[in-house]
Amino acid sequence: MSDGLEGEPRTRWSEVSGGIGAATAYQQRFDDLAASGVDIHGEAAFVEALLPPPARVLDAGCGTGRVATQLTALGYRCVGVDADPDMIAVAEQRDTKTSWVRQDLSRLQLRSQAFDVAVLAGNVVPLLAPGTLLQAVERVAAHLRPGGLVVAGFGLDAAHLPPGCPVTPLEEYDRACTVAGLSVGPRYSTWDKQVWRPDAGYVVAVNHLAD
């Protein structure tokens, strides 16, 4: 399944990705890592530790579908959403069991809602279209069931971001979550739950929607 809206805002990903062939190259990098023995499924393992399948998962900013595909294989019911049509095309080619939708997160409107958890992995937060963070968080939260979770992992310094991508301060993300009705929960420095430090260059933040 793939659909989207005309006139969507231009994301930072579209500006820093390199254009034609970027989606294939992006996926190839993870394929090469997996072939070399690197565990590329830390985000899926994090979700699995939070709640068991067959929970409903929204992979918000899914890219080529690495996280959603793994979660589907584990028995979760997943929908992957991304604004980049090339990313969605690669995801659809690689995985026909997961539902894929092309939409910008700031305008997210899915037929199926009430997800148990939404995952924003792979620097989705700083790669949103400029000025759309609040709208994106609000739209993601609107697709959660009461008590549902938002899990976002993103870089907080240049070393953890793609070249040319500006930092989105954690305080700015926290403010957007508060406005969207999400309470602040645990946070970590890595997907394998290393203890959070204010000077960390990366954050995995867990927020929940009120019951």
Summary of the structure (lengths in Angstrom):
residues: 211
radius of gyration: 15.6
end to end distance: 30.5
largest distance: 43.4
contacts: 695
relative contact order: 0.16
helix: 34%
strand: 23%
